[in-house]
């Protein structure tokens, strides 16, 4: 009887310890992991992956800090809701949220972020931009569908929705105030209306190339004068359709970066399939070193491989 009691006691202690360990791990995972510099302009990677990210990456999302304050968020893919908390950022501080296109790996966290924003002390509407639809409802339709599900609470009354018609040969000013200017241009991403953004703060310029095949007529000119260029390296040189209708291969990424004249390049939207998948070799993380070398073959500037929560000062 004593042995049974001892075993039960040890089991109870073990279960209690496991619960405590899990609770501590959960606490650590939700606390701030990486805070960016308190001065100047910094790009923080919220999500460096795509729909098949692998390696523990969140889907695509970026945060721009200015003097310790998060002002701009570009894209809101799966996992960026948590990454925003881990970065120590608050929705109430963000003035502009730009969505490049409405694929889930770029927009699926938008409802959660907007829903959480009703609890912030926002003093002005959140400016939310995204592409207008071509055969789809576009940003306003997306927001309406989400809001219909959220009733009777209108989560989006404090939003200034900016729907942008993607123009592939001309630049559009999306938003401007005393602190920053946001411009955009349309890019080719199969048949999905897609925007590349340029964020200008304190005379520093970051271009977010978005998902694209890097053959849009005005994109290279759009990148001129940027301090930092973010391009997506989703596929490998072995990729074929339909992936090549959505993304550029490494050699083309390197060529576009070189033509831009930008001295620093961030490669993001990195992707990986299970090794048993028949098309696994068509994605960038299958052999990232080889794919990175192909980019370097055509680009002479500095290359940074994006990692979640990494801070890149300008």
N, C-alpha and C positions, 0 to 999 in steps of 0.2 A: 504493500500500500504506500509506504514511504517513497519507494522508487517511482511509482506512478505519479505521486504528488510532485516529486522532484522534476520529472520529465515535463509535466504540465507547466510547472513554474518556469522552467528553462524555455519552453516554447512560448510562453506569454512574454517573457523578457525579450526573446528573439523577435517576435512580432512587433513589440513596442519599439525596439531599436530600429527595425526596418522601416516602420512608419515615420520615426524621427528622421532617419537618413533621407527618406523620400521627400519629407517636408522641407528639410534643409536644402536638398538639391533643387526642389521646385522654387524655393525662395531665392536661391542663387541665380537660377535661370531667368527670373523675372526682374531681378535688380539690375541697376545700371552696369553694363559690361564695359562700355567704351564711351567716354565723353570727349568731345572735340575741343580744340583750343578756344580760349575765351576772347582772343583777338583775331582780327582779320577774317577772311573768307575761307571756308573749309567745305569740301564735299565729303559727305559721309555715305558710305554704301549701306543701305538697309537690306537689300536683297540682291545677290549677285548671280542668281540662278534663273531658270525658266520653268516651263511646265514639267520638265523631267530633269530637275536640277542635280540631284545626287549630292553627296559629300556634305549633307546638313545645311545646304544653302536655302534661304528663303527665295521666293520668286522676286521679280524685278521691282526695285524701289530705290530712290535716292533722296538725300536730304542735304540742303544747302544751309550752312550756318554763317551768320555774320556777327562778329563780336560776341560770340557766346549765345546767340539767339537763333533758333531754327526758324527760318523765314519761308523757305520754299521746299516743297516736296514734289518730286516727279515720279509718277507711277506708284501703284499701290497693289502689287502682286501679293499672292498668298504668303503669309508670314510677316509682312511688314507692320502689321498692327502690333505684334509682340516686339519686333525689332525697334520700333519707335520708342517703346517704353524702356527697352534695354539701352537705348542711346541717351536716355534722360531727357527726351523731348516731350513736349505737350502740344496737343492739337490746338489749344487756345493761342499758342504763340505763332502758329503757321499762318501766313497771310495768303499764300497761293499754293494750290495743289493742281498740278497739270497731269492729265492722263494722255499718254501717247496714242493709245487705241484700246478698244474694249475687249480684247482677249483676256480670259480670266487670269493669266499669269502677270497681267499688268493692271487689272482693275478689280479683282475679286474682293480685296479688303476695303474698297471704297465705302460700301455700306456700313461696315463696322466702324471705320474711322469717323464717318459723318454722324453715326449714331452716338458715338462716344463724345463727340464735340458738343452735344446739347448740354453736357455737364461742365463745360469749360466756361470761363469768365470772359468770353470773347467780347471785345468792344466794337468790332466792325465785322461785317459779313465775311465769310471765308470765300475767296475767289477760287472757283473750281472750273477748270477748262478741259475740253476734250473735243474730239473731232465730231463734226456734223455727219449725219448718215448719208451714205450713197447706197440705197437699197436696204438701209436699216434705220433704226430710230435715232441713233447717235447718242450724244451725252444726255440731252434733255429727256429723251425717251427712257434711257437707262435709269436716270434719277427718278422719273415718275413711277416706273415699275417698282423700284425699291421702296419708294415712299408709300405706294398703295399697300404694300405688305406691312408697313410700319404703322398704319393707322390704328387707333385714333390719334396717336401722337405724331405731329408733323415734325419730323426730325430735320427737315431741310429748309425751314423758313429763313434761316440766317445765311443762306448761300447765295452768292452771286454767280449763277451758272453762265459760263462763257463758251458757247458752242462755236467752233472754228471750222470753216470750210477749208479742207486741206488744198492749198495751192502749191503745185510742185515746181513752179517757175517764178514764184514771187514770195517775199517775206511778209508776214502778217504780224503787226504789233498786237499781242494778246492782252497785255496788262502793263501798266506803268504807274508808279507813284514816286514819292521823293527819295525812296531807298533803292528801288530796283526797276528793271525793265525786262519783260519777258516777250520774246518773239518766237515765231514758229514758221515752219515750212512743211509742206506735204512730202511724204516719201513713199516709195513702193514697198508694200508688204502684202504680196498677192493682191487680193481684191478688197482688203480691209482698210478703210480710211484711217490713216496714220500720220501723226505729227512728230517731227523732230523739234526740240525746244532749244533756245539759247537763253540762258539766265545771266543777266548783267547786274552785278552788285559791287559797289566801291571800285568801279572801273576794272573789275575782274569778270571774265567771260567764260562760262562753261557751256559747251554744246553737248546735248544729249541726243545721240543719233537715232535712238529707238530701234525697233526691229525693222530691218529693211534690206534690200538687195544691193544698195549702194550704187544704183544707176539712175537715180532721180536727177533731172536736169539742173536743178538749182542748189543741190545740197552742198557740193564742194565750196561754192562761193559763199554759202551760208556759214561755213565753218571758219572762214578767213578771220584772222585777228583774235581767235579764241586762245585763252590761256590753258585750257584743258578740254580734251575731246573724249567723250565716252562713246565707244562703239561696242556692238554686241558680237561676240564670237561664239555663236551657238552650234555651228556645224563644222565638220572637217572638210578637207579638200576632196575626200572620197564621196561626199554627199551627192545625192541625186534628187529628182523631183519626188514628192512635192516640196521637200525642204528647201531646195534651191530657189523656189518661187517666193520664199519667205525670208531667207537670210543670205548673207554674202559669205563666200568661202574665205579662208584665211589669207590667201594671196591677194584677194580683192580688198579685204579689210586693210592690209598693209599698204596697198596702192592708194586707196582713198585717204588714209591717214597722212601719207607722204604728200599727196596733192593738196591737202588742207594747209600745210605749212605749220601745223601745230607742233610744238616741241614735246608735249607730254600726252600720252595716250593711255586711257583706262579701258581694259578689255573686260566686259561683263556679260551677263546673260549666258553663263557657261552651263553646258548641258551634258548629261550622262544617262544612258540607258543601262539596264542590267546587262552584264556581259553575255548572257545567253540569248539576248535579243538579236534577231537576224540583221538588224540595221544599226547595231551598237556602235560600229566603227565610223558611222557618219556624223557623230557628235563630238564636240570639242574636248570633253573631259576623258574620252577614251584614251587619247594620247596627247595630253595638253602640251608637253614639251615639244613634240613634233609640230603641232599646230602653231605654237608660239614662235617657233623658228621660221615657219612660213611667213608669218606676219613680219618678222624682223628682216626677212629677205628683201622686202619692198619698202620698209619704213626705217628711217635712220634716227628717229627721236627716242625718248625714254618711254618704256612700256611698263605699266603697272597692272598686275592681274588682280582683279577685284576680289575682295573677301568681305563677308558680311560684317558690318559695324566698323570697318576700317575708315580712318579719317585721312583725307588727302588735302593738306593746306595748299592754297594757291599763292 
